[in-house]
Each structure stands twice: as structure tokens, then as C-alpha cells.
Amino acid sequence: MTLDEYQNNCICTAVYPAELGILYTSLGLCSEAGEVADKIKKSIRDKAGDLDEADLEGLSKELGDVMWYVSTLAHELGLSLNAVAEKNLDKLRSRAERNVLAGSGDDR
């Protein structure tokens, strides 16, 4: 499955007010990313960061939710998920070639 195929399938399951699509999907992305971070935080607190199979299963589900929101947000913005992924890889390849992967700033 391509990322665009995934995106098209996600759109078929989207249930939210159309006029609030960008806001809704942005907030959903933030909340799901927070759930991923919370699961990892709790593994650090409770198990010295060791992740067992149950932890990985839970994280896999939450990461799937993150992907769904990234996909639907891209759709709301009129962006192809394939194109977003390709641009990101192009940016990272360019940084690697210029030896600027480390550091900060979007335009390095």
C-alpha cells in the first residue's frame, strides 16, 4: 500500500465537522502524539524504560492513530501524503549531504 492509498482509506473513516477539519485534525494529532509520549514516559517511570510486548502493542496502536491524523491533516491541507513523505526525505538527504543533520533550524 502506498501512503496515498493509506490516506484515501483514512478519509473514508473521517468523522468530524468539515468546516473544522484543519483544527480538528491538528488537535487530534497533538493529542495522539501526547499519548505516545505518555506511554513512553510511564515505561521510564515504572520500568526503567524497558518496553515489553504489551507496551509495544499499545505504542503500535497509538502510532497508528498518529498516522491517521497526519494523513487526514495532510488531506485537509490539500497535500498528498506521498508528496509530504518524499519532500521530507529529500530535505533529510540534502542535510546529510551537507553534513548538517545535527543542529537546529528548519532551513539548515
C-alpha positions, 0 to 999 in steps of 0.5 A, a space after each residue: 500500500 502506498 501512503 496515498 492509498 493509506 490516506 484515501 482509506 483514512 478519509 473514508 473513516 473521517 468523522 468530524 465537522 468539515 468546516 473544522 477539519 484543519 483544527 480538528 485534525 491538528 488537535 487530534 494529532 497533538 493529542 495522539 502524539 501526547 499519548 505516545 509520549 505518555 506511554 513512553 514516559 510511564 515505561 521510564 517511570 515504572 520500568 526503567 524504560 524497558 518496553 515489553 510486548 504489551 507496551 509495544 502493542 499499545 505504542 503500535 496502536 497509538 502510532 497508528 492513530 498518529 498516522 491517521 491524523 497526519 494523513 487526514 491533516 495532510 488531506 485537509 491541507 490539500 497535500 498528498 501524503 506521498 508528496 509530504 513523505 518524499 519532500 521530507 526525505 529529500 530535505 533529510 538527504 540534502 542535510 546529510 549531504 551537507 553534513 548538517 543533520 545535527 543542529 537546529 533550524 528548519 532551513 539548515 
